Amino acid sequence: MKRAALTGQWPVFRGPATQGAWAQPVDSARLPVLVARIRLQDPKIARRAVALAQFTYPPYLFNHEVRTLLLGSLARRARGQRFDEELPFLACILHDLGLAERFQGGLPFEIQGAEAANHFLEKRHKTEGVETVWDEIAMYASAMGRFKRPEIAFGGEGTGIDVLEPDFSQIKKTDVAEVVKAFPRRGFKVAFVQTCGEVVRSHPRSASRSFMRDSGERCVRNFHPHKSCDLLAQSPFSE
């Protein structure tokens, strides 16, 4: 195993090669004000984040970002949790920047995306709460995020609901249907896996793995960990 894999000596995030890569429309198509009784943020920084997302993501992926926000909000509302809504909004809308061609690189894709979001916010003089946004994006695909405070756990929960399955003991089916109607899935199950595969083809180190899983596959007979692609294919959502 290479020393870098053990010591964490990953490449430094340098952002897009040119300033023009950060270009985006100043305004974007506005999100609906209310979906499934969830009110969507509309301050200037939120509009800029939405504009970046619409400019950067293919439509299927943009819709996933917004569904992540809405479904996470439904779960949070069911538990009666209250916290600053702006930071989870920003993190959810920007959480897959590491999959976008202009923000890809040699870091694990979720960290690549967290760094891109951090640069985006700093360029717009948004400094308060930036670390929370970074943590939520960097941890959303890992189990550790769920053990963090609610603002950070939010993104991983919303993503899990959209990718795998809602807990209908917490969330009403009619609310989920309203979210999906407002932001259709557009073949998400297939398109998302294909996008991730294309990123790994170009940047192999963007695929995170733990040494425990590597060791299990090498040393433990009949060790067959669950694969996220299979779980996504089995989710109950129709495409």
N, C-alpha and C positions, 0 to 999 in steps of 0.2 A: 504494500500500500504506500502511495506516495506520502512524503512527509507533510505536504500541504494539507492532505485530507485529515491528518491527525492534529495538526496545530492550528487549523483554521486560517491558513495563509491564502485567502481567496484574493482574486483580483480586486482592485479598488474600483468602485463605481465612478465613472467619469461623465455619465449623462450622455445625451446625444452629441454627435461629433460637431454639429453646427448649431448656432443659435436659431437658425431657421427651423430646426426640427422641433423647437418649442412653440412654433407659430400655431395659432388656432383662431377660429372665429371668436370675436369678442362676445357675441351672444349666440344662443342656440335655441332650438325649439324648446319652449318651456314645458316642464313636466306638469302633469295635472296637479291641481292644488290638493286634492283629496283622493285617496284610493283605499278602499276597505276601511274607511274612517281613520286612516293614517294621513296626517298632514305632512306634506313634503316641504323641506326647507327652500327658501328663496332669497337669502341674502346674497350679496355680490359674489363672495368667494364660492358659495354653493353653485351659483350660475356659471362661474368660470370653470369649476370642476366638471359640471355637466357638459359644458361646451368642449372641454378637452376630451372627455370620454366619448362624446358623439363624433368628434373629429378623428379619434384614434381607434376605437373599437369597431369591428363589424357589427351590424345590427343585432345579431343573435347574442353577442357578448355584452353589448350595452344593456340589452333587456335583462340579462342575467344579473348585472350589477344592481339594477334598480329593484329587481325581485328580491335579491339578497337583502337589501335595505328594508323593503316592505315586510318580507316574511320574518326577518329578525325583529322588526318593530311589533308585529303581531304577537310573537312569542314573549317579548318583553312586556307588552301590555297585559297579556294573560297572567303574568306573574306580579303585576303591579309595580314593576321597576321604573324608576324615574332618574334620568341623568341628562346632562347636556347633549342635545340631539345633533349639534353641528358636527362634532368630531366623528361619530359613527357614520353620519351622512357622507362626509368627505372620504372616509376610509372605504366604505362600501362602493362608492362610485368609482374610486381609483384603484380598487384592490387587485385588478388584473393587468395593471400597466406593464408588468414584467413579461406578459405574453405578446404585447404589441411590438411589431418589428423595430420601431425606432427606439424602444427602451430596452430591448433584449441585451444580454451580455453574459459574462462568464460567472456571475454569482448565481446561487439558487434563485429561481424565478421570483419567488415571493419576496426575497430580500432585494432583488433587482427592482421589483415594483415598489417596495417601500422606499427605496432610495429615490426613485423617480418622483414619487408623490412628495417626498420631502423637498426635493429641489423645486418642484412646481409651487408648493406652498411658500417656500422661502422667497422665491422670485416675486411673489405677490404680497410679500411683507406679512405673511401669516406665520407668526412664531408661537403664539400661545396654543398649547395642545398638540404641537407637531409630533412630539415624541409618542403621544397616545396613538395618533394616526399611523406612525411608523410601526409601532408594536402590533396594532391590530392587523395591518397588512402582512407583516413579516410572520405572524403567528397563526393566521387564519387557517392555514392548511395543516397545522400540527395540533396534537392533543394538548400541548402546553397552554394554548390560548384559552381553553375553557376554564382553566384554573386561575386566570387573571381577573382583575376587576371587571364589572359588567361592560364598561365602555370598550374594553379590548376584546372580551369574549364575544361581543355582539356580532362581529363580522363572520367569525367561524360558525356561529350558530345559524345565522341567516343563510350562509353558503350551504351548510349541511342540509338545511330544510329544502333548499331549491335543488340541490344535486341529488339528494337521497330520498327523503320522505318527510312530510310534515307529521307532527304529533297531533292527531286530530282530537286528542283529549284536551289539548290546549288551544288549538286554532280551529276555527270553524271552516268547514269545507267551502261554504259560500264565500268566505273572505279570500281563501286561496284561489278560488275560481275567478274572483274579481281581479286579483293581482295578475293572474295569468292572462286574463282577457285584456287587461290594460297594457301588459308587456309580454306578448306571446313568446313561446319558447323557440320557435323558428328552427327546429331540428337540433336543439342544444345537445342532446346526448351524443350524437355523432360528431357534430361540428367542434365541440369542445375538445374531445379526445384527439381529433385531427389537428387542431391548432396546437395543442400541447406537444404532439409528436413532431410537428414542424419546428417548434422552438428547440426541442432536444436535438433534432437533426443538425441544426445550425450551431447550437451551444450545448454540448453534452453535459457540461457542468451545471447547467440550469436545473437538472433533475436531482433533487435532494434525495439522499438515502442515509440511513443510520447504519453504523457499523454493527449494531445488534442484528438487523435484518440481513446484512451481508454475511455475518457469521452464522446465522441460522440456516441460510440457504446453502452454505458450504459444509456445515458440520452436522446438521440435524436431519436425519432421514425422514422423508415424508413431511417436511416442513413446507407448507403451502399457504403463505399469508394471503389474506384477502387482497384482491386487487381493486383499486378504486374504479377502474374502467368497467369491471364486471358489476360492481355495486351500482354505478350510474346507469348501466344498461337495464338493470332490474328495477329501477325506481318506478313508482306507479304513475308518473306523469305520462300522458300521451303527448306525442310531438306533433 
